[in-house]
Amino acid sequence: MLVTSSMFLFSVFVFTACHKDNDNKNNTNKTYTISGNGSGSQVVPAVADSGTATISGTYSSGTGQLITMTNWTNLTGGPTTGGFYIGASGTNGILVGDNWALGSGLTSTGSFADTLTLTVDQATQLTTGNCYFLLGTVANPNGEVRGQIVATPQ
């Protein structure tokens, strides 16, 4: 009986010690919700216009894919340039990839969808709050609205 009890306790210990935790913080396939609100006051230097913009989407660390939808309202005209940048709030950053291919015929209110594959370093910048989006217009080619991006784990 003592041997059976000892074997049972040993088995419980071994199986408990080998339990894989589902909350493994080293999981390399996390999904993040992307969000951000843009305005002229966030552009460096600030722009005194009434335009606003939002960005939403997802980032998958497993594929490196960032899928976004950017919406804008009340710009001085249709955006002529836009992009995703690495840079802390209040500083000018570095463009990631190419400027967005926004197309023609855009107006002061609209939206744009984009997909971008990030490197590991770029993803680290995204998940630590060091990325932003920016839209420029004819009146403000260096940026009319800018918004810092927040990446929230799902």
Contacts in CASP RR format, 6 or more apart in sequence:
PFRMAT RR
TARGET T0000
AUTHOR 0000-0000-0000
METHOD contacts of the structure
MODEL  1
MLVTSSMFLFSVFVFTACHKDNDNKNNTNKTYTISGNGSGSQVVPAVADS
GTATISGTYSSGTGQLITMTNWTNLTGGPTTGGFYIGASGTNGILVGDNW
ALGSGLTSTGSFADTLTLTVDQATQLTTGNCYFLLGTVANPNGEVRGQIV
ATPQ
28 61 0 8 1.000
28 62 0 8 1.000
29 60 0 8 1.000
29 61 0 8 1.000
29 62 0 8 1.000
30 60 0 8 1.000
30 61 0 8 1.000
30 62 0 8 1.000
30 153 0 8 1.000
30 154 0 8 1.000
31 58 0 8 1.000
31 59 0 8 1.000
31 60 0 8 1.000
31 61 0 8 1.000
31 153 0 8 1.000
31 154 0 8 1.000
32 58 0 8 1.000
32 59 0 8 1.000
32 60 0 8 1.000
32 61 0 8 1.000
32 126 0 8 1.000
32 127 0 8 1.000
32 151 0 8 1.000
32 152 0 8 1.000
32 153 0 8 1.000
32 154 0 8 1.000
33 56 0 8 1.000
33 57 0 8 1.000
33 58 0 8 1.000
33 151 0 8 1.000
33 152 0 8 1.000
33 154 0 8 1.000
34 55 0 8 1.000
34 56 0 8 1.000
34 57 0 8 1.000
34 58 0 8 1.000
34 59 0 8 1.000
34 66 0 8 1.000
34 68 0 8 1.000
34 126 0 8 1.000
34 149 0 8 1.000
34 150 0 8 1.000
34 151 0 8 1.000
35 54 0 8 1.000
35 55 0 8 1.000
35 56 0 8 1.000
35 57 0 8 1.000
35 149 0 8 1.000
35 150 0 8 1.000
35 152 0 8 1.000
36 54 0 8 1.000
36 55 0 8 1.000
36 56 0 8 1.000
36 133 0 8 1.000
36 147 0 8 1.000
36 148 0 8 1.000
36 149 0 8 1.000
36 150 0 8 1.000
37 52 0 8 1.000
37 53 0 8 1.000
37 54 0 8 1.000
37 147 0 8 1.000
38 52 0 8 1.000
38 53 0 8 1.000
38 54 0 8 1.000
38 55 0 8 1.000
38 133 0 8 1.000
38 145 0 8 1.000
38 146 0 8 1.000
38 147 0 8 1.000
39 51 0 8 1.000
39 52 0 8 1.000
39 53 0 8 1.000
39 145 0 8 1.000
39 146 0 8 1.000
39 147 0 8 1.000
40 46 0 8 1.000
40 47 0 8 1.000
40 48 0 8 1.000
40 49 0 8 1.000
40 51 0 8 1.000
40 143 0 8 1.000
40 144 0 8 1.000
40 145 0 8 1.000
40 146 0 8 1.000
41 47 0 8 1.000
42 89 0 8 1.000
42 90 0 8 1.000
42 132 0 8 1.000
42 145 0 8 1.000
42 146 0 8 1.000
42 147 0 8 1.000
42 148 0 8 1.000
43 134 0 8 1.000
43 140 0 8 1.000
43 142 0 8 1.000
43 143 0 8 1.000
43 144 0 8 1.000
43 145 0 8 1.000
43 146 0 8 1.000
44 90 0 8 1.000
44 91 0 8 1.000
44 92 0 8 1.000
44 146 0 8 1.000
47 140 0 8 1.000
47 143 0 8 1.000
47 144 0 8 1.000
47 145 0 8 1.000
49 74 0 8 1.000
49 75 0 8 1.000
49 76 0 8 1.000
49 139 0 8 1.000
49 140 0 8 1.000
49 144 0 8 1.000
49 145 0 8 1.000
50 74 0 8 1.000
51 72 0 8 1.000
51 73 0 8 1.000
51 74 0 8 1.000
51 75 0 8 1.000
51 76 0 8 1.000
51 108 0 8 1.000
51 144 0 8 1.000
51 145 0 8 1.000
52 72 0 8 1.000
52 73 0 8 1.000
52 74 0 8 1.000
52 145 0 8 1.000
53 70 0 8 1.000
53 71 0 8 1.000
53 72 0 8 1.000
53 73 0 8 1.000
53 133 0 8 1.000
53 135 0 8 1.000
53 145 0 8 1.000
53 147 0 8 1.000
54 70 0 8 1.000
54 71 0 8 1.000
55 68 0 8 1.000
55 69 0 8 1.000
55 70 0 8 1.000
55 71 0 8 1.000
55 133 0 8 1.000
55 147 0 8 1.000
55 149 0 8 1.000
56 68 0 8 1.000
56 69 0 8 1.000
57 66 0 8 1.000
57 67 0 8 1.000
57 68 0 8 1.000
57 69 0 8 1.000
58 66 0 8 1.000
58 67 0 8 1.000
58 154 0 8 1.000
59 65 0 8 1.000
59 66 0 8 1.000
59 67 0 8 1.000
59 118 0 8 1.000
59 123 0 8 1.000
59 126 0 8 1.000
59 127 0 8 1.000
59 151 0 8 1.000
61 123 0 8 1.000
63 117 0 8 1.000
64 117 0 8 1.000
64 118 0 8 1.000
64 123 0 8 1.000
65 115 0 8 1.000
65 116 0 8 1.000
65 117 0 8 1.000
65 118 0 8 1.000
66 84 0 8 1.000
66 115 0 8 1.000
66 116 0 8 1.000
66 117 0 8 1.000
66 118 0 8 1.000
66 126 0 8 1.000
67 113 0 8 1.000
67 114 0 8 1.000
67 115 0 8 1.000
68 84 0 8 1.000
68 113 0 8 1.000
68 114 0 8 1.000
68 115 0 8 1.000
68 116 0 8 1.000
68 133 0 8 1.000
69 111 0 8 1.000
69 112 0 8 1.000
69 113 0 8 1.000
70 111 0 8 1.000
70 112 0 8 1.000
70 113 0 8 1.000
70 114 0 8 1.000
70 133 0 8 1.000
70 135 0 8 1.000
71 110 0 8 1.000
71 111 0 8 1.000
72 79 0 8 1.000
72 108 0 8 1.000
72 109 0 8 1.000
72 110 0 8 1.000
72 111 0 8 1.000
72 135 0 8 1.000
72 145 0 8 1.000
73 108 0 8 1.000
73 109 0 8 1.000
73 110 0 8 1.000
74 108 0 8 1.000
74 109 0 8 1.000
75 108 0 8 1.000
75 109 0 8 1.000
75 135 0 8 1.000
75 136 0 8 1.000
75 137 0 8 1.000
75 144 0 8 1.000
75 145 0 8 1.000
76 108 0 8 1.000
76 137 0 8 1.000
76 138 0 8 1.000
76 139 0 8 1.000
76 140 0 8 1.000
76 144 0 8 1.000
77 106 0 8 1.000
77 107 0 8 1.000
77 108 0 8 1.000
77 137 0 8 1.000
77 138 0 8 1.000
77 139 0 8 1.000
78 105 0 8 1.000
78 106 0 8 1.000
78 107 0 8 1.000
78 108 0 8 1.000
78 137 0 8 1.000
78 138 0 8 1.000
79 102 0 8 1.000
79 106 0 8 1.000
79 112 0 8 1.000
79 135 0 8 1.000
79 136 0 8 1.000
79 137 0 8 1.000
79 144 0 8 1.000
80 102 0 8 1.000
80 136 0 8 1.000
80 137 0 8 1.000
80 138 0 8 1.000
80 141 0 8 1.000
81 99 0 8 1.000
81 100 0 8 1.000
81 102 0 8 1.000
81 135 0 8 1.000
81 136 0 8 1.000
81 141 0 8 1.000
81 143 0 8 1.000
82 99 0 8 1.000
82 100 0 8 1.000
82 102 0 8 1.000
82 133 0 8 1.000
82 134 0 8 1.000
82 135 0 8 1.000
82 136 0 8 1.000
83 95 0 8 1.000
83 96 0 8 1.000
83 99 0 8 1.000
83 100 0 8 1.000
83 133 0 8 1.000
83 134 0 8 1.000
83 135 0 8 1.000
84 95 0 8 1.000
84 96 0 8 1.000
84 97 0 8 1.000
84 100 0 8 1.000
84 114 0 8 1.000
84 116 0 8 1.000
84 131 0 8 1.000
84 132 0 8 1.000
84 133 0 8 1.000
85 93 0 8 1.000
85 94 0 8 1.000
85 95 0 8 1.000
85 96 0 8 1.000
85 131 0 8 1.000
85 132 0 8 1.000
85 133 0 8 1.000
85 134 0 8 1.000
86 93 0 8 1.000
86 94 0 8 1.000
86 96 0 8 1.000
86 122 0 8 1.000
86 125 0 8 1.000
86 130 0 8 1.000
86 131 0 8 1.000
87 93 0 8 1.000
87 94 0 8 1.000
87 125 0 8 1.000
87 130 0 8 1.000
87 131 0 8 1.000
87 132 0 8 1.000
88 129 0 8 1.000
88 130 0 8 1.000
89 132 0 8 1.000
89 148 0 8 1.000
93 132 0 8 1.000
96 116 0 8 1.000
96 118 0 8 1.000
96 122 0 8 1.000
96 131 0 8 1.000
97 116 0 8 1.000
100 112 0 8 1.000
100 114 0 8 1.000
102 112 0 8 1.000
118 126 0 8 1.000
122 131 0 8 1.000
125 131 0 8 1.000
126 149 0 8 1.000
126 151 0 8 1.000
127 151 0 8 1.000
129 148 0 8 1.000
129 149 0 8 1.000
129 150 0 8 1.000
129 151 0 8 1.000
131 148 0 8 1.000
131 149 0 8 1.000
131 151 0 8 1.000
132 146 0 8 1.000
132 147 0 8 1.000
132 148 0 8 1.000
132 149 0 8 1.000
133 146 0 8 1.000
133 147 0 8 1.000
133 149 0 8 1.000
134 143 0 8 1.000
134 145 0 8 1.000
134 146 0 8 1.000
134 147 0 8 1.000
135 143 0 8 1.000
135 144 0 8 1.000
135 145 0 8 1.000
135 146 0 8 1.000
136 142 0 8 1.000
136 143 0 8 1.000
136 144 0 8 1.000
136 145 0 8 1.000
137 143 0 8 1.000
137 144 0 8 1.000
END
